[in-house]
């Protein structure tokens, strides 16, 4: 498994990953992850967000994001961390959290 920043070329793999997230858990996203264009919008307009993916071979198995607030709350960030349901409790979330925090500190 490797972690690396999300890039626009990762959109199809991220969409496949999000399709594996149970519908009850998708409510934790502020965006509608079933919207076919949402991942492309993330790629095109990051708005200061730091998004990191965990990969196993060609599959995305985890997603982490540090998303800054807007306006007067720009000093506050939201953290999202989601692991493929079939891969949970294997250290992926821990690796993503460490990688995302390092990238957001560098930004």
FENWO-V246024 format. One record per pair of residues at least 24 apart in sequence whose C-alpha atoms are under 6 Angstrom apart, sorted by the first residue. I is the first residue (numbers start at 1). J is the second residue. Records with the same first field share a line. If there is no record, write none. Layout:
I: J + J
This chain:
1: 55 + 56
2: 54 + 55
3: 53 + 54
4: 52 + 53
5: 51 + 52
6: 51 + 52 + 53
8: 43
11: 39
17: 60
